[in-house]
């Protein structure tokens, strides 16, 4: 059985408030991010307790988030049905996630245990110490990670149990175990809304031909 953990417990400090409830074409980001997952039998949304009353998703388990992103994911893991074997973890601040991307990640996770969608890095990346550039990284070897990220549930639980380090995504914890993580083709439209300017970009992408 497949499950999803929709992570929506951030305070949205850079946005000026909980961004997952910001309106995009008349619907909150949270609802857009949830759309491709309604065929999943096991659906969990992780939210701040003070935002619980704002959640309008139907037939989702609502779970209280933690202080860190990884704590919120762990709370979502604890709420999954025992029969769920594959879980996708998705940031609710990515409202333009497509059904095709969800399916690619789910297939790769089922085949190999863990999978992350990635897109090429367009800019030249510099490593900086203080105010000095100390290294130019090879752009051809770099990718930007997106969500949803997919995992066998037992593997993700093992990764969370093995370390309490903070992590910007769950794949990092799986990598720490030495387990392989497959890279699958991401989607350039699948942007993360962090600031109000990003919301304007998401609106433009939604209105663009081919959406």
C-alpha positions in Angstrom: 0.0 0.0 0.0 1.2 3.5 -0.8 1.0 6.5 1.6 1.9 10.2 1.5 3.1 12.6 4.2 2.2 16.1 3.3 4.5 18.4 5.3 2.8 21.7 6.1 4.0 22.6 9.6 6.3 25.5 8.9 5.7 28.9 10.3 6.5 30.6 6.9 8.7 33.3 8.4 10.2 34.4 5.1 6.7 34.5 3.6 5.2 36.5 6.5 2.9 33.7 7.8 1.9 30.1 7.1 2.3 30.1 3.4 0.5 26.8 2.8 -2.8 28.7 3.3 -1.9 31.4 0.8 -4.3 31.5 -2.1 -3.3 30.5 -5.6 -6.1 30.8 -8.1 -8.7 30.8 -5.4 -7.4 27.7 -3.5 -4.7 27.4 -0.7 -1.4 26.0 -1.7 -2.1 23.0 0.6 -5.0 21.9 -1.5 -3.1 22.2 -4.7 -0.2 20.2 -3.3 -2.6 17.5 -2.1 -4.4 16.9 -5.4 -2.1 14.3 -7.0 -2.2 12.1 -3.9 -5.9 11.4 -3.5 -5.5 8.0 -5.1 -3.1 7.0 -2.3 -5.0 4.9 0.3 -3.0 6.3 3.3 -2.8 10.1 3.5 -1.3 12.2 6.3 -1.0 15.9 6.5 1.3 17.4 9.2 0.4 20.8 10.4 1.0 23.3 13.3 -1.6 22.8 16.0 -2.7 26.4 15.7 -3.4 25.9 12.0 -5.5 22.7 12.4 -8.8 24.5 12.0 -7.7 25.9 8.6 -7.2 22.5 7.0 -9.8 21.8 4.4 -8.5 18.5 3.1 -11.1 15.7 3.1 -10.3 12.3 4.4 -6.7 13.0 5.4 -5.2 12.2 8.8 -4.2 15.5 10.5 -1.1 15.2 12.7 0.6 17.8 14.8 4.1 18.8 13.5 7.3 19.1 15.4 10.0 21.8 16.0 12.0 20.7 13.0 11.0 19.4 9.5 12.4 16.0 10.3 10.3 15.9 13.5 7.2 16.6 11.5 8.1 13.8 9.1 8.6 11.4 12.0 5.2 12.4 13.3 3.8 11.6 9.9 5.5 8.2 9.8 4.1 7.3 13.2 0.6 8.0 11.8 0.9 5.7 8.8 -1.2 2.6 8.5 0.9 -0.5 9.4 0.2 -1.9 6.0 1.8 1.0 4.1 5.0 -0.1 2.4 5.9 2.9 0.2 5.6 6.5 1.4 6.1 9.8 -0.5 7.0 12.9 1.5 6.0 16.1 -0.1 6.3 19.8 0.9 3.0 21.5 0.8 4.8 24.6 -0.4 5.2 22.9 -3.8 1.7 23.4 -5.2 2.5 22.6 -8.9 3.5 19.0 -8.4 2.2 16.8 -11.2 0.7 13.4 -11.3 3.4 12.2 -13.6 6.1 13.2 -11.2 4.4 11.5 -8.3 4.1 8.3 -10.3 7.8 8.4 -11.4 9.0 8.8 -7.8 6.7 6.1 -6.5 7.9 3.6 -9.1 11.5 4.3 -8.4 11.1 4.1 -4.6 9.3 0.8 -5.0 12.1 -0.6 -7.2 15.1 0.7 -5.2 14.0 1.7 -1.8 14.5 5.5 -2.1 14.1 8.1 -4.8 14.4 11.9 -5.2 13.3 14.0 -8.1 16.1 16.4 -9.3 16.5 19.1 -11.9 19.7 20.5 -13.4 21.3 23.6 -11.8 21.3 26.5 -14.2 23.7 28.9 -12.3 27.3 28.4 -11.7 27.7 27.5 -8.0 30.5 29.0 -5.8 31.6 27.7 -2.4 32.3 30.7 -0.2 34.1 31.1 3.1 33.5 34.5 4.7 33.6 36.9 1.8 35.9 34.9 -0.3 35.1 32.4 -3.1 37.2 29.3 -2.4 35.8 26.9 -5.0 33.8 26.7 -8.2 31.7 23.5 -8.3 31.2 21.5 -11.4 27.7 22.5 -12.5 27.4 19.3 -14.7 27.6 17.2 -11.5 25.0 19.2 -9.5 21.3 18.8 -9.3 18.6 20.6 -7.2 16.4 18.3 -5.2 12.6 18.5 -5.1 9.8 16.7 -3.4 8.0 14.4 -3.3 10.7 12.1 -2.2 9.8 8.4 -2.0 10.9 5.6 0.3 10.2 2.2 1.5 8.6 2.9 4.9 10.9 0.5 6.8 14.0 2.2 5.3 12.8 5.8 6.2 12.0 4.7 9.7 15.4 3.2 10.1 17.0 6.4 8.8 15.1 8.5 11.3 15.9 6.2 14.2 19.7 6.1 13.3 20.4 9.8 13.9 18.9 12.9 15.4 20.8 15.3 13.2 18.8 18.0 11.5 18.2 17.5 7.8 16.8 19.6 5.0 15.3 16.6 3.4 14.7 12.9 4.3 17.0 11.6 1.6 20.0 13.0 3.6 19.1 10.7 6.5 18.9 7.7 4.1 22.2 8.7 2.6 23.7 8.7 6.1 22.9 5.0 6.3 24.8 4.3 3.1 21.7 3.2 1.3 21.3 4.0 -2.4 19.0 6.9 -3.4 17.8 7.0 -7.0 17.7 10.3 -8.8 14.7 10.6 -11.1 13.7 13.4 -13.5 12.1 16.3 -11.6 9.9 19.0 -13.0 11.1 22.7 -13.5 7.5 23.8 -12.8 7.5 22.1 -9.4 8.8 25.2 -7.6 8.8 25.8 -3.8 7.0 28.8 -2.6 9.1 30.5 0.0 8.4 34.3 -0.5 5.5 36.2 -1.9 7.5 36.7 -5.1 7.5 32.9 -5.5 3.7 32.9 -5.3 3.6 35.2 -8.2 5.9 32.9 -10.2 3.7 29.9 -9.3 0.6 31.8 -10.6 2.4 32.6 -13.8 3.4 29.0 -14.3 -0.1 27.8 -13.6 -1.4 30.2 -16.3 1.3 29.3 -18.8 0.4 27.1 -21.8 1.0 23.4 -21.3 0.1 23.3 -17.6 
